[in-house]
Amino acid sequence: MFNIRRISTSRWWHKKKSWILFSILLFLIFVRITKGSIYKDFYYFISKPFWPGHSQKDLLLKSFNQEYLIKLNLLKKDNIRLREILNLQESSNSDSILAAVISRKTGSWWRQIILNKGSKDGVEIGSIVMGPGGLLGRVESTSFFTSTVILLTSPESKVGVWMDRIQISGLLIGSGDDSPNLILYSKDAEIKVGDFVSSSPASTLLPPNVPIGIVQSIEKPFQAKKTAKISLLAKPQAIDWVQIFNLKI
Amino acid sequence: MNKFFTKKISIICLIFIPIIFLWHPNWLGFLGVQPYWPLFWLLPWSMLNGSINGLIFGFFLGLILDSITVDNSFTQIPGLLLCGIWFGRIKIHGDFLVGHFRYGLICSLGSFLCGTLYFMQILVKNFSDSTFLLFIPSIKNIFAEVFLTGFLAPLICSKLLKLFRFSRVKSIKINF
């Protein structure tokens, strides 16, 4: 009669390394689900001593004055159109939030900025972000202390825009470089270099008539479409302070 | 405490990669593009611990970096997975100069692979809109990244390799 007995019972759950690997995996899943908010909040604290100084605010106000002059002209024209068209989206500048840029990725494929105001300050997903000159992008995600903004130059960004001079709508697509592309779905649209591009008066995602950019170069029509490169008025690579506007839809 | 840091130095370095990725210092950029930071950690780690570890930690790195970027449609995981496997098959070279040159070349190729895979995802996503041609000029991002990654790799990878070797005996080594 043989007594069969296992001398050692080594299983994977007896190994300390397996549990370490499992806990790392759990942590990564947590990071993934929370969209990296733990990292962003940690970055908020360690980058705090290096945030831009308050003197930038004066520069910001000067730039906003120039921007308002352009906006005023646009609003006059828009007012006439509003007599004919109803149900345009309202936007209010009274509830803006001033925020500093604490992380800036304006090159390569990832074009985003992280701001030092988050959900605790009332920033919501979908809020628009403006810098001196015009629109920068939209808030894509928020953590308790920070908010991440997807820039107009990001390959994921697509917004409807309005060409005021020729009274035509187009689509602004970020392409991973500093100048996003404007697509006009009309081969005969007479755009010129220097034409002004703003947000569409009928947009539901953006407030009407927000300055965006100027036509930099025009390409040859292709498949009944006309494309142009747009030079943005607000330069995300140089801006330290921005304003966040929560939309009222 | 000091012993703990010595043992876990490679994992501590891994935790700081997303912070450097977010930091994005302008003075270190070329055409507004930064080096591809995760490869600087992944190369020495995979060379010391093999392809399987490279694959696992390539996946971990991809997960973290995808979490902190807002592009929901595209992922960095495939590039980092492939680099992890490939780097694990590379042996450490004895010659000082050749070894350093190899880090630069390998990281450049790795960065090219990751950049191309990411770019292909953008093209495929926009293929149906026939707007994918608009993205062709942004191919310069790949080349700027390849140049910078290859330029800095000999310096950073050799230091990290020394550091990881030093703490290797007591560090986490996962064998399957």
HADDOCK unambig.tbl for C-alpha pairs under 7 A between the chains (distance, minus, plus):
assign (segid A and resid 17 and name CA) (segid B and resid 174 and name CA) 6.59 0.50 0.50
assign (segid A and resid 28 and name CA) (segid B and resid 60 and name CA) 6.91 0.50 0.50
assign (segid A and resid 28 and name CA) (segid B and resid 63 and name CA) 6.94 0.50 0.50
assign (segid A and resid 28 and name CA) (segid B and resid 64 and name CA) 6.77 0.50 0.50
assign (segid A and resid 31 and name CA) (segid B and resid 64 and name CA) 6.74 0.50 0.50
assign (segid A and resid 31 and name CA) (segid B and resid 67 and name CA) 6.80 0.50 0.50
assign (segid A and resid 32 and name CA) (segid B and resid 63 and name CA) 6.57 0.50 0.50
assign (segid A and resid 32 and name CA) (segid B and resid 64 and name CA) 6.70 0.50 0.50
assign (segid A and resid 32 and name CA) (segid B and resid 67 and name CA) 5.25 0.50 0.50
assign (segid A and resid 35 and name CA) (segid B and resid 67 and name CA) 4.62 0.50 0.50
assign (segid A and resid 35 and name CA) (segid B and resid 68 and name CA) 6.21 0.50 0.50
assign (segid A and resid 36 and name CA) (segid B and resid 64 and name CA) 6.93 0.50 0.50
assign (segid A and resid 36 and name CA) (segid B and resid 67 and name CA) 4.86 0.50 0.50
assign (segid A and resid 36 and name CA) (segid B and resid 68 and name CA) 4.96 0.50 0.50
assign (segid A and resid 43 and name CA) (segid B and resid 19 and name CA) 6.61 0.50 0.50
assign (segid A and resid 103 and name CA) (segid B and resid 22 and name CA) 5.91 0.50 0.50
assign (segid A and resid 103 and name CA) (segid B and resid 23 and name CA) 5.81 0.50 0.50
assign (segid A and resid 104 and name CA) (segid B and resid 24 and name CA) 6.43 0.50 0.50
assign (segid A and resid 105 and name CA) (segid B and resid 24 and name CA) 6.06 0.50 0.50
assign (segid A and resid 106 and name CA) (segid B and resid 32 and name CA) 6.77 0.50 0.50
assign (segid A and resid 107 and name CA) (segid B and resid 32 and name CA) 4.54 0.50 0.50
assign (segid A and resid 107 and name CA) (segid B and resid 33 and name CA) 4.58 0.50 0.50
assign (segid A and resid 108 and name CA) (segid B and resid 33 and name CA) 5.02 0.50 0.50
assign (segid A and resid 108 and name CA) (segid B and resid 141 and name CA) 5.10 0.50 0.50
assign (segid A and resid 110 and name CA) (segid B and resid 69 and name CA) 6.74 0.50 0.50
assign (segid A and resid 140 and name CA) (segid B and resid 70 and name CA) 6.71 0.50 0.50
assign (segid A and resid 150 and name CA) (segid B and resid 70 and name CA) 6.62 0.50 0.50
assign (segid A and resid 156 and name CA) (segid B and resid 71 and name CA) 6.40 0.50 0.50
assign (segid A and resid 175 and name CA) (segid B and resid 134 and name CA) 6.63 0.50 0.50
assign (segid A and resid 175 and name CA) (segid B and resid 135 and name CA) 5.14 0.50 0.50
assign (segid A and resid 175 and name CA) (segid B and resid 138 and name CA) 6.73 0.50 0.50
assign (segid A and resid 176 and name CA) (segid B and resid 138 and name CA) 5.62 0.50 0.50
assign (segid A and resid 177 and name CA) (segid B and resid 138 and name CA) 5.60 0.50 0.50
